[in-house]
Amino acid sequence: MKVDTGLYPFISPMRLFHSRRKCEKWCMRHIGDVPDFHQSDAQTFTWNGINVVLIETYGSQYKSEWEDALLIHEAYHVVCNHIRELGETDAGEETVAYMIQCTAGALIEAHHAWLEKKNGSVQQ
């Protein structure tokens, strides 16, 4: 799913996937290849200025708070990728913190919207 970053023009475009299969399908269609995914609950890679975030949830194994924590972790990687693409070598701590906050907020909002659509309500 495309993540709405319209309110934050300094955040790079993002796609959020909850299924490795759907992410691989998107990659084949847009990249023509599938990245070498490692076995983890969440991961991020960048393609053509788009940060692709994959978070795999396995039923009710995780509480929403843990999924949110995984998304905050991935937000850090998104911000690092974005800063690197900009050629920035000395981003200020407060700037990075705001970028992580906005990126994580956008990812968490998209994730919760997906949960509501999938389950009818946000998991607690």
C-alpha angles and dihedrals in degrees: 000000000000111000115227107237095158094119091054111051091178092064116091119237115277140195120200122205129186095187128058089211093055091045091051090049091052090048093052091049096046106024101026091229140059118242119234099265116203122218104263138116094252138010142167135211134171126232124177093338094312119114110217113204121192119191117175117201119190106210115280093337091109129050118228091252091060091049089050089050090052089051092050088052090051090046087062090056091047090053093046090051091049094048090048091050090051090054091238113157102173109036112173119250094238092048091052091047092053091047091051091047093052094042093048091046092053092047094046092047091051091046093051091048088053091049091050091050092046100041105020091244141033114275116244 
